[in-house]
Every structure is written in structure tokens, then in C-alpha cells.
């Protein structure tokens, strides 16, 4: 039997994360949820994921900025300003 594919769902609305979790788990995926981009980066440091599904509009770092941030980036300060996050590479 093959290993479960891991999907990270990032959304500031917990109901959305629970909905994805229910549907994808029923389809045989392992689902990890995060309520914001900083939490998502922490989850990606803890475990490799096969797919990230993210909300675009979120407080702080949005989904597009998350997609542009390397998964193995050093820990980010939740209060960091956007300029520093964009030029972190």
C-alpha cells in the first residue's frame, strides 16, 4: 500500500479547513490545516507536504506571498513586516 498524500490547507476561516479535511480525508488524503501563512510555514517545516491549498486573502502574509516563500525558510516572526518577508531570499 502506498503512503497517504499529505495536503496542507491554509485558510483563516476554520470552517473551510474542516470542510477540506472532511472531503479529502474521505478520498484517502492526509490533511494538515493552518489558520495563517506563518502557521503554514511551521507545518511545512515539521512535515513534507505534497500539495498546498491556500486562501489568497488572509491577514498578514497572504496566500500569494506564502506561495513565493521557500517551505524550508527560517522561522518567521508573526509580527514581521511585509517588506522583510518579501526580501528574505
Contact map, one row per residue, 1 for C-alpha under 8 A:
11100000000000000000000000000000000000000000000000000000000000000000000000000000000000000
11110000000000000000000000000000000000000000000000000000000000000000000000000000000000000
11111000000000000000000000000000000000000000000000000000000000000000000000000000000000000
01111100000000000000000000011100000000000000000000000000000000000000000000000000000000000
00111110000000000000000000011100000000000000000011000000000000000000000000000000000000000
00011111000000000000000000001111000000000000000111100000000000000000000000000000000000000
00001111100000000000000000001111000000000000000011111000000000000000000000000000000000000
00000111110000000000000000000011110000010000000011111000000000000000000000000000000000000
00000011111000001001000000000011110000000000000000011100000000000000000000000000000000000
00000001111100001000000000000000111110010000000000011110000000000000000000000000000000000
00000000111111011000000000000000111100000000000000000110010000000000000000000000000000000
00000000011111000000000000000000011100000000000000000010011000000000000000000000000000000
00000000001111111000000000000000001000000000000000000000000000000000000000000000000000000
00000000001111111100000000000000001000000000000000000000000000000000000000000000000000000
00000000000011111110000000000000000000000000000000000000000000000000000000000000000000000
00000000001011111111000000000000000000000000000000000000000000000000000000000000000000000
00000000111011111111100000000000110000000000000000000000000000000000000000000000000000000
00000000000001111111110000000000000000000000000000000000000000000000000000000000000000000
00000000000000111111111000000000000000000000000000000000000000000000000000000000000000000
00000000100000011111111100000010000000000000000000000000000000000000000000000000000000000
00000000000000001111111110000011100000000000000000000000000000000000000000000000000000000
00000000000000000111111111000000000000000000000000000000000000000000000000000000000000000
00000000000000000011111111100000000000000000000000000000000000000000000000000000000000000
00000000000000000001111111111110000000000000000000000000000000000000000000000000000000000
00000000000000000000111111111110000000000000000000000000000000000000000000000000000000000
00000000000000000000011111111000000000000000000000000000000000000000000000000000000000000
00000000000000000000001111111000000000000000000000000000000000000000000000000000000000000
00011000000000000000000111111100000000000000000000000000000000000000000000000000000000000
00011110000000000000000111111110000000000000000000000000000000000000000000000000000000000
00011110000000000000000110011111000000000000000000000000000000000000000000000000000000000
00000111100000000001100110001111100000000000000000000000000000000000000000000000000000000
00000111100000000000100000000111110000000010000000000000000000000000000000000000000000000
00000001111000001000100000000011111000010000000000000000000000000000000000000000000000000
00000001111100001000000000000001111110110010000000000000000000000000000000000000000000000
00000000011111000000000000000000111110110000000000000000000000000000000000000000000000000
00000000011100000000000000000000011111110000000000000000011010000000000000000000000000000
00000000010000000000000000000000011111111000000000000000000111100100000000000000000000000
00000000000000000000000000000000000111111100000000000000000010000000000000011100000000000
00000000000000000000000000000000011111111110000000000000000000000000000000000000000000000
00000001010000000000000000000000111111111111000000000000000000000000000000000000000000000
00000000000000000000000000000000000011111111100000000000000000000100001110100000000000000
00000000000000000000000000000000000001111111110000000000000000000000000000100000000000000
00000000000000000000000000000001010000111111111000000000000000000000000000000000000000000
00000000000000000000000000000000000000011111111110000000000000000000001100000000000000000
00000000000000000000000000000000000000001111111100000000000000000000001100000000000000000
00000000000000000000000000000000000000000111111100000000000000000000000000000000000000000
00000000000000000000000000000000000000000011111110000000000000000000000000000000000000000
00000100000000000000000000000000000000000001111111000000000000000000000000000000000000000
00001111000000000000000000000000000000000001001111110000000000000000000000000000000000000
00001111000000000000000000000000000000000000000111110000000000000000000000000000000000000
00000111000000000000000000000000000000000000000011111000000000000000000000000000000000000
00000011110000000000000000000000000000000000000011111100000000000000000000000000000000000
00000011110000000000000000000000000000000000000000111110000000000000000000000000000000000
00000000111000000000000000000000000000000000000000011111000000100000000000000000000000000
00000000011100000000000000000000000000000000000000001111110001100000000000000000000000000
00000000000000000000000000000000000000000000000000000111110001110000000000000000000000000
00000000000000000000000000000000000000000000000000000011111001100000000000000000000000000
00000000001100000000000000000000000100000000000000000011111111100000000000000000000000000
00000000000100000000000000000000000100000000000000000000111111000000000000000000000000000
00000000000000000000000000000000000010000000000000000000011111000000000000000000010000000
00000000000000000000000000000000000111000000000000000000011111101100000000000000010000000
00000000000000000000000000000000000010000000000000000011111111111100000000000000000000000
00000000000000000000000000000000000010000000000000000111110011111110000000000000000000000
00000000000000000000000000000000000000000000000000000001000001111111000000000000000000000
00000000000000000000000000000000000000000000000000000000000011111111100000000000000001000
00000000000000000000000000000000000010001000000000000000000011111111100000000000000000000
00000000000000000000000000000000000000000000000000000000000000111111110000000000000000000
00000000000000000000000000000000000000000000000000000000000000011111110000000000000000000
00000000000000000000000000000000000000000000000000000000000000001111111010000000000000000
00000000000000000000000000000000000000000000000000000000000000000011111110000000000000000
00000000000000000000000000000000000000001001100000000000000000000000111110000000000000000
00000000000000000000000000000000000000001001100000000000000000000000011111000000000000000
00000000000000000000000000000000000000001000000000000000000000000000111111110000000000000
00000000000000000000000000000000000000000000000000000000000000000000000111110000000000000
00000000000000000000000000000000000000001100000000000000000000000000000011111000000000000
00000000000000000000000000000000000001000000000000000000000000000000000011111101000000000
00000000000000000000000000000000000001000000000000000000000000000000000000111111000000000
00000000000000000000000000000000000001000000000000000000000000000000000000011111000000000
00000000000000000000000000000000000000000000000000000000000000000000000000001111100000000
00000000000000000000000000000000000000000000000000000000000000000000000000011111110110000
00000000000000000000000000000000000000000000000000000000000000000000000000000011111110000
00000000000000000000000000000000000000000000000000000000000110000000000000000001111111000
00000000000000000000000000000000000000000000000000000000000000000000000000000000111111100
00000000000000000000000000000000000000000000000000000000000000000000000000000001111111110
00000000000000000000000000000000000000000000000000000000000000000000000000000001111111110
00000000000000000000000000000000000000000000000000000000000000001000000000000000011111111
00000000000000000000000000000000000000000000000000000000000000000000000000000000001111111
00000000000000000000000000000000000000000000000000000000000000000000000000000000000111111
00000000000000000000000000000000000000000000000000000000000000000000000000000000000001111
